[in-house]
Amino acid sequence: MVLHQDLITAAHDMANGLVDANLGGHVVKKRIAFKGRGKRSGARTIVATNFESRWIFLIGFEKSERANISQAELKALQELAKNLLGFNATQIAMAVRECQLIDLKRLEE
């Protein structure tokens, strides 16, 4: 199971340029290691990003569950990324307040 600290670490890695695949449309794939199993047998996450200050984890799955996402899923995720990355600070705060988004920075505190 991926913990919020694993996601925070992954976000820091991505901010430093360590993404596994740029899928286009501000969507990237990042592998996350499970404790004691390593990245190869860990989770895959699909993340919306502006490559600067926003890293929004959209979905995650174990490699054993599925190999990848379909083209139709990618298109839908790219549209979702476009919408979420267009949110202003007020919209993000409202989405967090309504539990539509989780702010990992708050969990770190």
C-alpha positions as CSV (number, residue, x, y, z in Angstrom):
1,M,0.0,0.0,0.0
2,V,1.3,3.4,-1.0
3,L,1.4,5.9,1.9
4,H,1.1,9.6,1.7
5,Q,4.8,9.9,2.5
6,D,5.6,7.8,-0.6
7,L,3.5,10.2,-2.7
8,I,5.3,13.2,-1.2
9,T,8.7,11.6,-2.0
10,A,7.5,10.9,-5.5
11,A,6.4,14.5,-6.0
12,H,9.8,15.7,-4.9
13,D,11.5,13.3,-7.3
14,M,9.3,14.5,-10.2
15,A,10.0,18.1,-9.3
16,N,13.7,17.2,-9.8
17,G,13.0,15.7,-13.2
18,L,12.6,12.1,-12.2
19,V,9.5,11.0,-14.1
20,D,9.2,7.6,-15.7
21,A,7.3,8.7,-18.8
22,N,5.8,11.9,-20.1
23,L,2.5,10.8,-21.6
24,G,1.7,14.2,-23.1
25,G,-1.0,16.7,-22.2
26,H,0.6,17.5,-18.8
27,V,0.2,13.9,-17.8
28,V,3.2,11.8,-16.5
29,K,3.7,8.3,-15.1
30,K,5.8,7.7,-12.0
31,R,6.6,4.4,-10.4
32,I,6.5,4.2,-6.6
33,A,8.3,1.5,-4.6
34,F,6.5,-0.5,-2.0
35,K,8.5,-1.0,1.2
36,G,10.7,-4.1,0.7
37,R,9.6,-4.7,-2.9
38,G,11.2,-1.9,-4.9
39,K,9.9,0.1,-7.9
40,R,9.6,-2.8,-10.4
41,S,6.9,-4.5,-8.3
42,G,5.4,-1.4,-6.8
43,A,2.7,1.0,-7.9
44,R,2.3,3.0,-11.0
45,T,0.8,6.5,-10.6
46,I,-0.6,8.8,-13.2
47,V,0.0,12.4,-12.4
48,A,-1.2,15.8,-13.8
49,T,1.5,18.4,-13.6
50,N,2.4,21.9,-14.8
51,F,6.1,20.7,-14.3
52,E,6.5,23.6,-11.7
53,S,4.4,23.7,-8.6
54,R,1.5,21.4,-9.2
55,W,1.6,17.6,-9.0
56,I,-1.9,16.1,-8.8
57,F,-2.0,12.3,-8.4
58,L,-4.9,11.1,-10.6
59,I,-4.8,7.3,-10.3
60,G,-2.6,4.6,-9.1
61,F,-2.4,0.9,-9.7
62,E,-0.2,-2.0,-9.0
63,K,1.7,-3.5,-12.0
64,S,0.2,-6.9,-11.0
65,E,-3.3,-5.3,-11.5
66,R,-2.7,-4.0,-15.0
67,A,0.1,-3.2,-17.3
68,N,-0.9,0.3,-18.3
69,I,-3.7,2.6,-19.2
70,S,-5.6,2.6,-22.4
71,Q,-5.6,5.3,-25.0
72,A,-9.2,6.3,-24.1
73,E,-8.2,6.5,-20.5
74,L,-5.2,8.6,-21.4
75,K,-7.3,11.1,-23.3
76,A,-9.8,11.3,-20.4
77,L,-6.9,11.8,-17.9
78,Q,-5.4,14.5,-20.2
79,E,-8.7,16.4,-20.2
80,L,-8.9,16.0,-16.4
81,A,-5.4,17.3,-16.0
82,K,-6.2,20.3,-18.2
83,N,-9.2,21.1,-16.0
84,L,-7.5,20.6,-12.6
85,L,-4.3,22.5,-13.6
86,G,-6.6,25.4,-14.6
87,F,-7.9,25.7,-11.1
88,N,-7.0,28.9,-9.2
89,A,-6.1,29.0,-5.5
90,T,-9.7,29.5,-4.4
91,Q,-10.9,26.5,-6.5
92,I,-8.2,24.3,-5.1
93,A,-9.0,25.3,-1.6
94,M,-12.7,24.5,-2.2
95,A,-11.9,21.1,-3.7
96,V,-9.7,20.3,-0.7
97,R,-12.4,21.5,1.7
98,E,-15.0,19.4,-0.1
99,C,-12.6,16.3,0.0
100,Q,-12.4,16.2,-3.8
101,L,-8.6,16.8,-3.6
102,I,-6.2,15.9,-0.7
103,D,-3.4,18.3,0.0
104,L,-0.4,16.1,0.8
105,K,1.5,19.1,2.3
106,R,-1.1,19.3,5.0
107,L,-0.6,15.7,5.8
108,E,3.1,16.3,6.1
109,E,2.6,18.8,9.0
